[in-house]
Structures are given as C-alpha cells and as structure tokens.
Amino acid sequence: TDPKATSSFYDTVDAVRIHLEMVFHRFIADDKLVIEVNGNKCRPWDPFVEGLGSTKTPSESLSFRLPGGSRQTVEIQPFVLPHRSKMSVDEHQRAAGPRGWNQQQGFYLYRAKRLIVAGDWFNSRMKPEEHQKLARIRVEINQEQDGAWALDVKKARARPPAELRSDFDRIAKATRAQAEAVYRSRGMREGGLGKRRSKRTEPIW
C-alpha cells in the first residue's frame, strides 16, 4: 500500500528482467528459451546489434596453456557498432544496454553461451571513454577454462589468463581506435546529381 515501496519493487522487477535479457540473450534468441517476468516475455538484448549493420573486424583465436599443461583456445570477435545516425532513437536507446553506452563498452565474455562479463577492458589503465563507446568485443571460453579466468562461484567476474593479457590489450586498443573513428565520422548527405558528399560539422563548444 506504500506508493514508494511499490514503485521501488517494480523498478527492481524491471532490473531483473533487463538482466535476464542480457545474460541469457543467446539462449532466448538461438534456442528459443522462453523467460517470463510477471507474464511478460523477455526479449534478447544483443550487445553487438548485428542486425543494425555493426562492423566485424577480423576475428582471432588465442591459444594458452592451462596449469595442467593442456592448451586451450579463446575465440575473439571485435565489433564496432554503427554511428548513432544509422539508428533510430529507439534502436539507439536499446543498444545502449542496461548500464548505458559508456559503461557497456569493452569485452563481453561468454562461457557456454552464457554472458559472464558485459563490458570490461580487463585493464585498470584502460578507462571507458565517450569517443570509444562503440567498441564491443565478444570472447568465447569453455568450462575447462574457469580456473585460468579466475571465475568466482557466482560466475559474475573474471580476468584473462596472464599469458593472454598483452593480446587483449592489443585487440582492445585496435578496436577502440576504429570505434573512435566511427564515432567522429561526419554524416553523409546526398549531393547534386545523386552523388554523395560529406558535410563537415564542427562542435560549437
């Protein structure tokens, strides 16, 4: 009966739904898993918005050795999301993600299709930047790599194996640079005789 408590409760329900849509989006989209919250079906949230024309850069397979001696492979696929001018207002708002554009940039770590880490540069010196917010990188690992990635019991945090950290920094820097180029790109408008021309715009501040 308390309006503030009611509002707080439903805000929490929304937060849970959004979290489920993010963490299990591949199960919902690929495996047709149905998750309902208060009778409402969860919609999968794709961090890479591939359907909106995101740019894939060359993927990489990184190999490292487990403490026991066997070698494992990590699959990495960088994406640069489209400039906001290429998306509608609703598409841009949804693509931002639960934590907003700046906080959702970085690596997305998947373990057996479940999203473990949703945006982290895995480097304390590499901070989220406005101009690089279009950079998102998909990382695929398997269950055998849990120890090497220092996964906690809740499967909510992780860090790359020491052997791969320089590669992760290299890939992050390259993807951030490409994302910044797209972020700073000027819009293209139709010119005379059907030709496309660039319109240079300078910020007033």
C-alpha positions in Angstrom: 0.0 0.0 0.0 3.1 2.3 0.2 3.4 4.0 -3.2 7.2 4.5 -2.8 7.7 0.8 -1.9 5.5 -0.3 -4.8 7.5 1.9 -7.2 10.8 0.5 -5.8 9.5 -3.0 -6.1 8.6 -2.7 -9.8 11.9 -0.9 -10.6 13.6 -4.0 -9.2 11.4 -6.3 -11.3 12.4 -4.3 -14.4 16.1 -4.5 -13.4 15.8 -8.3 -13.1 14.1 -8.6 -16.5 16.7 -6.5 -18.2 19.5 -8.5 -16.6 17.9 -11.8 -17.8 17.5 -10.4 -21.3 21.2 -9.6 -21.3 22.8 -12.6 -19.6 20.7 -15.2 -21.4 20.1 -13.4 -24.7 21.7 -16.2 -26.8 19.6 -18.9 -25.3 16.4 -16.8 -25.9 17.4 -15.9 -29.5 19.1 -19.1 -30.6 17.5 -21.8 -28.5 14.0 -20.3 -28.3 14.2 -20.3 -24.5 11.2 -18.5 -23.0 11.7 -16.5 -19.8 8.8 -14.5 -18.4 8.7 -11.9 -15.7 5.3 -11.0 -14.5 3.8 -12.6 -17.6 6.0 -10.5 -19.9 8.4 -12.4 -22.2 12.0 -11.4 -22.1 13.4 -10.0 -25.4 17.0 -10.9 -26.1 19.4 -8.0 -25.9 22.2 -8.4 -28.4 25.2 -6.3 -27.3 26.6 -6.3 -30.9 23.4 -5.2 -32.7 24.5 -7.2 -35.8 21.1 -6.6 -37.4 21.8 -2.8 -37.5 25.0 -3.0 -39.5 27.7 -3.4 -36.9 31.2 -3.8 -38.4 33.1 -7.0 -37.7 36.8 -6.8 -37.7 39.0 -9.9 -38.3 38.5 -12.5 -35.5 41.3 -14.2 -33.7 41.9 -17.5 -31.9 44.3 -17.1 -29.0 46.0 -20.2 -27.5 47.3 -20.5 -24.0 48.4 -23.3 -21.6 46.5 -24.4 -18.6 48.4 -25.0 -15.3 48.0 -28.8 -16.0 49.8 -28.5 -19.3 47.0 -28.8 -21.9 46.4 -26.0 -24.4 43.1 -24.1 -24.7 41.8 -21.7 -27.3 39.9 -18.4 -26.8 37.8 -17.1 -29.7 37.7 -13.3 -30.0 35.4 -11.3 -32.4 35.7 -7.5 -32.2 32.7 -5.3 -33.3 32.4 -1.6 -34.0 28.8 -0.6 -33.6 27.1 1.8 -36.0 27.2 5.6 -35.6 24.1 6.9 -33.9 23.0 8.5 -37.1 22.5 5.0 -38.5 20.0 4.0 -35.8 16.5 5.2 -34.8 16.0 6.8 -31.4 14.5 3.6 -30.0 17.3 1.4 -31.6 20.0 3.7 -30.1 18.4 3.7 -26.7 18.1 -0.1 -26.6 21.6 -0.7 -28.0 23.0 1.4 -25.1 22.3 -1.5 -22.7 21.3 -1.6 -19.0 24.3 0.5 -17.9 24.4 3.0 -20.8 26.8 3.4 -23.7 29.9 4.3 -21.8 29.8 1.5 -19.3 28.8 -1.2 -21.8 31.9 -0.8 -24.0 34.7 -3.4 -23.8 35.0 -7.2 -23.7 31.9 -9.5 -23.4 32.9 -12.8 -22.0 30.7 -15.8 -22.8 31.0 -19.2 -21.2 28.9 -21.9 -22.9 26.7 -19.1 -24.4 26.0 -17.5 -21.0 27.2 -14.0 -20.7 29.6 -13.7 -17.8 31.1 -10.2 -18.2 29.2 -7.5 -20.0 31.7 -4.8 -20.9 35.1 -4.6 -19.3 38.5 -3.7 -20.7 40.3 -6.0 -18.2 42.9 -3.3 -17.7 42.8 -0.8 -14.9 44.6 1.8 -17.0 42.1 1.5 -19.9 39.1 3.5 -18.8 35.8 3.8 -20.6 35.8 6.7 -23.0 32.9 8.6 -24.7 34.7 8.5 -28.1 35.3 4.7 -27.9 31.9 3.6 -26.7 31.0 1.9 -29.9 33.7 -0.8 -29.3 32.4 -4.2 -28.0 34.4 -7.4 -28.3 33.0 -10.9 -28.0 35.1 -13.5 -26.2 34.2 -17.2 -26.1 35.6 -19.6 -23.5 34.6 -23.1 -22.3 34.1 -24.7 -18.8 37.6 -26.1 -18.7 39.0 -22.6 -18.5 37.2 -21.5 -15.3 40.3 -21.7 -13.2 42.5 -19.8 -15.7 40.0 -17.0 -15.9 39.6 -16.9 -12.1 35.8 -17.2 -12.3 34.1 -16.8 -9.0 31.4 -19.1 -7.7 28.6 -16.8 -9.0 30.2 -16.7 -12.5 30.0 -12.9 -12.4 33.6 -11.8 -12.6 36.7 -12.9 -14.5 40.1 -11.8 -15.7 42.1 -13.0 -18.6 45.0 -15.5 -18.1 48.3 -13.8 -17.7 49.6 -15.3 -20.9 46.9 -13.5 -22.9 46.8 -10.1 -21.3 49.1 -8.4 -23.8 47.0 -9.8 -26.7 43.8 -8.5 -25.0 45.4 -5.0 -24.7 46.5 -5.1 -28.3 43.0 -6.1 -29.5 41.3 -3.5 -27.3 43.5 -0.7 -28.5 42.9 -1.5 -32.1 39.1 -1.8 -31.7 38.9 1.4 -29.6 40.8 3.3 -32.4 38.3 2.0 -35.0 35.4 2.8 -32.8 36.6 6.3 -32.2 37.0 6.8 -36.0 33.3 5.8 -36.5 32.2 8.0 -33.5 34.0 11.0 -35.0 32.8 10.3 -38.6 30.8 13.0 -40.3 27.4 12.3 -41.7 27.0 11.7 -45.4 24.3 13.5 -47.3 23.0 13.4 -50.8 24.7 15.9 -53.1 23.9 17.1 -56.6 23.3 14.7 -59.4 22.8 11.8 -57.0 26.3 12.0 -55.7 27.1 11.5 -52.0 29.1 14.3 -50.4 30.3 14.7 -46.8 29.1 17.6 -44.7 31.7 18.8 -42.2 30.2 19.8 -38.9 32.2 21.5 -36.1 31.1 21.4 -32.5 30.4 24.9 -31.2 32.0 24.4 -27.8 
